Amino acid sequence: MKMARILVGVGGAAALAACASAVASSEPQAAAAPAAVTSPDDAQKAAMAAVMRNGSYLPRGTAPNSLLFNPPPPAPGSAAMARDEDGARAAIAMQGTARWEQAKIDANLFTPSVTDTFSCAAGFRIGPETTPRVQALLLKSMMDFGLASYRTKNRYQRARPFMENGKATCTPDQEAVLRKDGSYPSGHSAIGFGMGLILADLVPDRAGELVARGRAFGESRRICNVHWLSDIEEGRVVAATVFARLNADPAFAADMAAARAELAEKRASLAAPDCARENAALAM
């Protein structure tokens, strides 16, 4: 099913949930007609639609089954759940800090600029103008990483930290949707870590920085008070499994080769981004 056929929602989490629902359904949903951009909400919808038009690599039903490798989420009263609760309390203490502000930036999945999240780790600006082939590769694969989390999400429908502790999130406009979307595992973590793995393959001399940024992208969801630590960790397992599956896909392999050639040609001429603010935030 082409992602362009999915009816786009009003937020990144809503759109991903809508995608997952459509993938699980036997009846395709109608495509939303493009609308004129007249408000910030319209602009967000247009950005989401632009991302989702890239589609995905893996045909329906061929993504790895996350239930085979994600164990059940921590049980109430267990040591693992106590660890998750400690992680949530530590995150709440960071609200209002520079790391909290970075978590807000990382929360916005459905915008073409999501790839710029990795520019500092890469050492050059990633985007549609600077690295169009890398851009297309990342936006297309992010749907595979995100959607692969939904078999486990839908099985357990785990409540999110803010639903348990009553504290603020960094995306209050998305809370109504997040309440209906299972917390475990984190789709954001799968997407961020998956992008980091792809970029580490493309830019091996920056592999450590890129994988670390993918890890921090997922950690931003704990800082946001919308995911438990174990949600984020299991999202990384989803990413690693999907990445292995993608490497066996001919279209993905061809796009990786094209992205690698693009970087070989352009990288030396791409300016380094200003990373002082991001580096300071992530150092927290």
N, C-alpha and C positions, 0 to 999 in steps of 0.2 A: 504494500500500500504506500502510495506517495504521501509524504508529510504535507504537501501542499493541499491535500484534500481534507485535512483536519480543521475543524472549526476552532479558531484561536480564541483563548480566554482573555482575561484582563490582567494576568500576571504570569511570571515565569513558571511558578509552581503549578498554577492552574493550567497553563498550556501543556506542560509535561504530563500532568494527570489526565488531561483530555486526550493526549496522544496515546497514553497507556490504555485508557478505556477503549479507544477506537481500535487499537491493535488487538485487544482481547475480544472485540465484538465481531460478529460475522457480517454485520451490515456496515458499510462505510458511511461516514457522516458527510454531509454536504460541505463544499468548500465555501468559505466566507468570501464575499465579493470585496475587492479592494475599495476602501473608503478614503475620502479626502481627509488629510490630516488637519484637523481644526482645533485640537486640544492636546495637552500632554498625554491624556489617556489614548487618544487616537494615534499619537506618535509612538507610544509604547506598543500598541497593537500592530502598527505598520512595521516596527522594528522586529517584533516577534515573527510576523508573517515572513519577513525577509530571511530570517534565520531558518525558519522551518521549510522554506522552499528548497533548501539544499537537500532535503530528503535524508536518507540514511544508506549505509552500505549493505547491511544484512537484511535479506528478505524476511518477510513475516514467518515466524516460527523457527528461525535458524539461530537466533541469539542463544548463548548459553543459559541454561535454566538455573537461576540463582538459588533456587531451593535446594539444589544439589550440593552447594558449597557454603551457603550462609546458614549457620546454625540458628536455632531459635534465639530471640533476643533474651537478655538477662532476665531472670525471674525475680519478682518482687521479694525483697528480703535477702537476696543472694549477695555474695561478696562482689560479683560483677556489677550488680545494680548499685551497690554502695559506691563503687568506683565511678560509675556514670553520674551519680548524684554529686560526688565530690567535684567531678569535672564541670558540672553545671553551676555549682556554687562559685567555683573559680572564675567561670565565664561571666557570671553576674557582676563580680567585683571589677570587671574590666569595662563595664558600660560607661560610656562617655569619654573613653580614652581614644588615643589615635588608632589603637588596634580595633576598637569598636567601629570607628569610621571606615577603616579598611574593610571590615566585614560587611558593611553596607554596600561598598563598591562591589565586592565579590558576590553579593547576593543576586545581582542582576544578570541572569543567564541569557535572557532572550533579547539581546541587542548585538549587532555586528561587532561592537567594540569589546565584547567579552574576551576576544583573543588578545587584546592589548594588555590584559591582565598578566600575560607572560612576557611582555616586552623587556622588563627590567631583568628578569632571570635569563632571558636569551641574549641580552646585550644589544638588541636592535629593535626597532619599532615593528611590531607585527600588526598587519591590518590590510584592508582591501586595496589601499593605494600602494603600500610598500611591498607587500608579499601576497598578492592575490591567490596564488596556488596554495600556499600554506593556509591562508584564510579559509578557502573553500574546503580544504581537507579537514580542518579542525571543526568547522561548523557542521559538516556532514557527519563526522564521526561522533559528535557530542550527542546526537540523538540515539545512536547505538549504545553508548555508555549509560545515558540516563534511563532509557526505557528498559534496559536489562535488569534494573533493580526492582521492577514492579511485581514480579511473581512473589518475591519475598515480602515486599510492602503490602500487597493485597492479602497475603496469607495471615499476617500478624496484626496489621493495622495498629501499630504501636503508638501510644499517645506521646506527643512531643513535650520537651521540658517545660515550655511556657504554660502548657495545659496543666502541669503538675505543680509548678512553683508559683504561678500567677505573676511572674515578673515580665518586664517589657521585652520585646523583640526589636531587632533593627529593621524589620519590615512590617510595621503594624497594619499596613494596608493589605497584607497577604494572610493575616492570621485566620480569617474565616475559611479560606481555602485550605490552609495548612492543617486546620483541625480535622479536615475530612481526608487528608492524605497521609498515609502511614509514615512514621518517622524512620523505620528500620527496613533496609539500610538507606543511607543518604544518597540520593541521586546527584545532588550537587558535588558530593565527595567523589562519586564515580566519574563524573564529567571532568572535574578539575584534575584528578589524579590521572585520568586517561589522557587528557590533553598534555599533561606533563610528560607522560611516557612517550607519546608520539613525538613531541618536540625534542626530548632527550635522544631519541633515535635519529632525528634530523640534524641535531646540533650536538654531537657527542662530547665536544670539548666543554659544553655547558650542562652536561647531563645532571650533575649534582644539584646545580642551582635550579634547573627546571623541574626535577622531581620534588625538590624541597618546596617550590612554589605551588606545585599541584597538591602537595600535602597541606600547605597553609591555606589553600583555597577551600579545602574541605573543613579544616579547623575553624574557618570563619563561620561555619554554620553552628558550631558549638558556641563561639563568641556571641553569635546572634541570638542564642537561647532558643533555637528551633530544632536542634539535633543533639542527641546524646553522643558521648564519646564512642561508644560501641557502634552506633549508626555510621559514624564517619569511618571507623576502621574497616567495617564490612563493606562500605562503599568502595574502598580501595581494592578489596578483593574482587568485587564486581569489575572494576576497571581493568585489573591485571588479566582477568579471565577473558573479558571482551577484547582486549588488545591482542591476546594470543589468537583469538578467533578471527579478528580482522586481518591479521597477517597472512591468513590462508585465503583471503578474498582477492580475486584478481583485480577488481576495480580499485580496491584500497591500495594494493601493491603498486598499481600504475600511478595513482595519485601521489603516493609517497615518493616514487621515483621523480615525478614531475616537480614536487615540492623541493626535493633535494637538489635537483638541477637549478631551480629558481634561486635557491640560497647560494649555490656555488657561483652563480653569475652575479647576484646582487649584494650579497652580505657585506662585502668590503666597503660598499658605497653607502650603506644605511647608517644614519646617525644614531648614536647611543642616546636613549631616553634619559630624562632627568629623574633619578630614582631616590632622591634624598628623603622625600616624605614617605614613600612606600617602605624603604629599607628601615627607617626609624620605627614605623608602625609594626612591621613584622618582627623586628628585634625584640618587641615586648613579649 
